[in-house]
């Protein structure tokens, strides 16, 4: 076995490990250099595919090669759609000004819809950029000029709002073509009253703010009133508007009033906590920030969030913009007190909420997804794994840094469908290509010791014979009983140079309170909860547990889906079909005698006896 005095120090960005855990959802990625300065901001429909394209071995442009050579780390923000990714990308490019984003855009690159300030007959028009001159109301930014024109087209069909310029409007003496094709009510020649026109403007504004249900309710009321007044043509016009609105499926990204929030979600795994903050202003996601706070074992999620919010808004020298809503994905201890303090600091009411619906629920789900993804990236980073490996070597007083570690766990349901898992970690983290599941057979139901003996014997018999990959360290998920079985198997196979460590949950069975047991000495010891070595052990143990449960459930579900007749020698698909057709179902076959089973076409007396025995566990 090759020996190494130390693991290789992490050098540069480990794209392989990063891409392995990267999501395929849409989002934005940010590339940073060694000085932690942003190099490039990009968007993607599929983050994994887009980011992986930068690390091809051939076909890269010189500019891209220069960019990749400077990458030290990459951060991603998951969005709900490619359109949201586009808007967030432009916000980040404008605020961060990355050197490799050559075409930096200002506000003029954004298309808007402009509602003019005309007192009686305002217009809705397409505009590039947002100006403070002339008053009026702006809706946007939209993701593209096509989205704006499509929205204006819908508004003209439904509400017949004028889209002409002010000079054209003032100089008309008769209706234009738009009136002839039923896309305008001809306010230029006063074919519509200011009151009726402004009502259409009110509904158009509600449409742009995403309030379609409220518009439909207004129009239904107006339709009923017109019908009762025997104004059937007007009622039919309202009906057509309602039908158009119900068929509008486009989702425009517009800047809605009152959409200011900080969305905060928390994720924990392997002793690490990640908190992600998504900043939403004017209904638009402006960016994200992630934090990795230290915490004690005694802190619950609610206590941790409470402490984080206090530090985030009131700690440090930076005065933060406090929005009207702080959305959280867990109950916060001292919520009322924190909300009161935030309200006093902001000079207005600030709410801390978790039970939200609609768009705010979607923001919270995005924050939760980003927290999990960011934590996975952190756990998979070369620097994190390297630091943990060194801490593990020091903790266990190993002469070498382990290059391959294996961990075993047992899973079953009341002794049935027993499965053993073997997960493998190396200096890059989980080595999923080497994961293995073992179906445990011919043991007493629920005998975990026998299951552990069987899987370890099957795994290390080949190692003892000089075959297969040899681990540098083996973990057993369980207490002294399972560890003693492992020690006996190793003694029987004459394996004495692989350290065996048991990972027991401890008295409280809480994460961070694990007890480690050395099979060689029998020593039982605990490790500080903030130890990188313990975090690595927890990660390995949790992955082993997850893989075992996943394998067990898959085996159990397969058995549930499988006909009871499958697996009986001599009973193929055709004979199963004949048995089911003759008796009507498995329950009736179980009730049948051997002679009755033998009456089925293609079933001999001998085969009938085999079927009867299999169905009655004889």
Secondary structure, DSSP 8 states (H G I E B T S, - for coil): ----SS-----S--HHHHHHH---S-EEEEEE-TTS-EEEEEEESSHHHHHHGGG-SS---HHHHHHHHH--EEEEEE-SSHHHHHHHHHHHHHHH--TT--S---GGGSEEEEE---SSS--EEEEES--STT--EEEEEES-HHHHHHHHHHHHHHH------HHHHHT-SS--HHHHTTS---GGGTSS-HHHHHHHHHHHHHHHTT-HHHHHHHHHHHHHHHHHTT-HHHHHHHHHHHHHHHH---------TT--EEEEEEEEETTEEEEEEEEEETTEEEEEEEE-----TT--HHHHHHHHHHHHHHSSS------SEEEESS--TTHHHHHHHHHHHHTS--EEES---HHHHHHHHHHHHHHHHHHHHHHHSHHHHHHHHHHHHHHHT-SS--SEEEEEEEEEETTEEEEEEEEEEETTEE-GGG-EEEE--SS-TT-HHHHHHHHHHHHHHHHHTT-S---SEEEEES-HHHHHHHHHHHHHTT--SSEEEEEE--SS--TT--EEEETTT--EEE--TT-HHHHHHHHHHHHHHHHHHHHHHHHHHHHHHS-TTTT-TT--HHHHHHHHHHHSSHHHHHHS-HHHHHTSTT--HHHHHHHHHHHTT-
